[in-house]
Amino acid sequence: MKRLAVLAVSVLLLLFSISFFLLRPTFPPLLNSRQAFEPDRRLRVYIADLPRALNYGLLDRYWSLPAADSRIPASSDPDHPAPHGHPPYPENPLIKQYSAEYWLLASLRTAATPAVRVVADWREADVVFVPFFATLSAEMELGWGTKGAFRKKDGNEDYRRQREVVDRVTAHPAWRRSGGRDHIFVLTDPVAMWHVRTEIAPAILLVVDFGGWYKLDSKTANRNSTQNKYRPTLLYFKGAKHRHRGGLVREKLWDLLVNEPDIVMEEGFPNATGREQSIKGMRASEFCLHPAGDTPTSCRLFDAIASLCIPVIVSDEIELPFEGMIDYTEFSVFVSISNAMKPNWLTNYLRNISKQQKDVFRRNLAHVQPIFEYNTSYSSSRAPDGAVNYIWKKIHQKLPMIQEAVIREKRKPDGTSIQLRCHCT
């Protein structure tokens, strides 16, 4: 099956309200008055009870696969055959960028996550975390399942797992209490839980698309020799020219820019070769183009941050992670689609940005790099400044919206529906 989307969006909290015809539960109120007015307390998380086969067991199964991913050449799959002492999460370039599900669950199993307190009783929880590695499940079906079978249900192992997760979670009283509106599903790939999306639509769907391939060390980046090194390319983009829903903007930008002498526009695919080319290209460029694709953002934005390549974001409906916690204007350039579509407008605009301003942008990029990294998020050896804690903090900020949605569902008269709603970061 042709991949629906390789690069997904940032952090989205989608909170939907749809009609549920259930008997009114008789459980106590979701939050008491003291809980409702303690904005600085830690987020209380209950972990839904799922068998290991639906999370870490999927990693065991991945490492036992004898063949390479069918979507990329065997030489580009760094995991098969599995190297001695392989990392806990796949290095496969089609999979690694979607590792948030792994890191978030791991953070809940440690005592060093300051933003969160895991509770044993679901009645005490603010949110319920569903520990299903949905993206890994989907990617394994796409890479090792029967070709063309992903859209089907029969013979689809990913669908079987999706079905098991939904049946288990929706049968629990925690789901009936809230209609699922306080449940968190990590769906970092646009095709994750594809067959059951309507059934989990009321929940919090967390879409996180960073933590991918590489990083230009922020300490090294602070040295003038690296941060302020000569970058011969003005603007760099490597990716698919055509995308599905948002592809029109990308295609027009491509045609406008492809023949400019100091701009690189290249077709690319996230295999090992493409990865190395992207690393080299971004690190040799002043600016990295971030046009709309299938979704408002993609992990390309975070790859640019990792390479200290100043992001140029062309998207009128951008959705960015952690806004309100960090200011993207301090390290990114935002351009409207209408201006970007004017001949020569974008190149003239970028050439007029001073060296001093570019140096400021890059210093700020180095400063925010740890926010988009998972491997330092809950380590007890350093400050908790990484992606995991920022994700939990952002969910905590959304808690009033979650509580409102739960209360609206509880007071809804039988036979009525509440308009579908969406709140995004």
WOMO-V831601 format. One record per backbone hydrogen bond with DSSP energy under -1.0 kcal/mol. NH is the residue of the N-H (numbers start at 1). CO is the residue of the C=O. If there is no record, write none. Layout:
nh | co
NH | CO
NH | CO
//
This chain:
nh | co
22 | 20
36 | 32
38 | 35
41 | 38
43 | 115
45 | 117
46 | 127
48 | 129
54 | 51
55 | 52
57 | 52
58 | 55
60 | 56
61 | 57
62 | 58
63 | 59
65 | 62
70 | 143
72 | 69
76 | 73
77 | 74
95 | 92
96 | 92
98 | 95
99 | 96
103 | 99
104 | 100
105 | 101
106 | 102
107 | 103
108 | 104
116 | 113
117 | 43
119 | 45
124 | 121
125 | 122
126 | 44
127 | 44
128 | 182
129 | 46
130 | 184
132 | 130
133 | 54
134 | 132
137 | 133
138 | 134
139 | 135
140 | 136
141 | 137
142 | 138
143 | 139
144 | 140
145 | 141
149 | 146
156 | 153
160 | 156
161 | 157
162 | 158
163 | 159
164 | 160
165 | 161
166 | 162
167 | 163
168 | 164
169 | 165
170 | 166
172 | 169
176 | 172
177 | 173
178 | 174
179 | 175
181 | 178
183 | 180
184 | 128
185 | 204
187 | 206
192 | 189
194 | 191
200 | 196
203 | 200
204 | 183
206 | 185
216 | 306
221 | 217
222 | 218
223 | 220
226 | 223
227 | 223
228 | 224
229 | 226
233 | 284
234 | 262
235 | 262
236 | 287
237 | 264
239 | 266
250 | 246
251 | 247
252 | 248
253 | 249
254 | 250
255 | 251
256 | 252
257 | 253
258 | 254
260 | 257
263 | 260
264 | 235
266 | 237
271 | 269
275 | 271
276 | 272
277 | 273
278 | 274
279 | 275
280 | 276
281 | 277
282 | 278
283 | 279
285 | 282
286 | 233
287 | 234
288 | 310
289 | 236
290 | 312
292 | 314
293 | 295
301 | 298
303 | 299
304 | 300
305 | 301
306 | 302
307 | 303
308 | 305
309 | 304
310 | 286
312 | 288
313 | 333
314 | 290
325 | 322
326 | 322
330 | 327
331 | 328
332 | 328
333 | 311
335 | 313
340 | 336
341 | 337
342 | 339
345 | 342
348 | 344
349 | 345
350 | 346
351 | 347
352 | 348
353 | 350
358 | 354
359 | 355
360 | 356
361 | 357
362 | 358
363 | 359
364 | 360
365 | 361
366 | 362
367 | 363
368 | 364
369 | 365
371 | 368
372 | 369
373 | 370
377 | 374
382 | 379
385 | 383
387 | 373
390 | 386
391 | 387
392 | 388
393 | 389
394 | 390
395 | 391
396 | 392
397 | 393
398 | 394
399 | 396
402 | 398
403 | 399
404 | 400
405 | 401
406 | 402
407 | 403
408 | 404
409 | 405
410 | 406
411 | 407
416 | 413
//
